C-alpha cells in the first residue's frame, strides 16, 4: 500500500499502469486490449483465492469443459 499519495496522484498512477498493461497485451497478442474478450473478471480484493477457484471450476463444469 502506498502512503502519502493524493487522490489525483493515485488516479494518474493507475492510468499509467493500465496503459503499460494494455501495451504489453498488444505486444504479446498483436492486437489492442478489449475488455469484452473476457467472460468473467474477479476482484481479488473481495474474493479469496479459494472462492475464485471454486467459481471457475463450477463454471467449467456447467459448460462441460471438465
C-alpha positions, 0 to 999 in steps of 0.5 A: 500500500502506498502512503502519502499519495493524493487522490489525483496522484493515485488516479494518474498512477493507475492510468499509467499502469493500465496503459503499460498493461494494455501495451504489453497485451498488444505486444504479446497478442498483436492486437489492442486490449478489449475488455469484452474478450473476457467472460468473467473478471474477479476482484481479488480484493473481495474474493479469496483465492479459494472462492475464485477457484471454486467459481471457475471450476463450477463454471467449467463444469456447467459448460462441460469443459471438465 
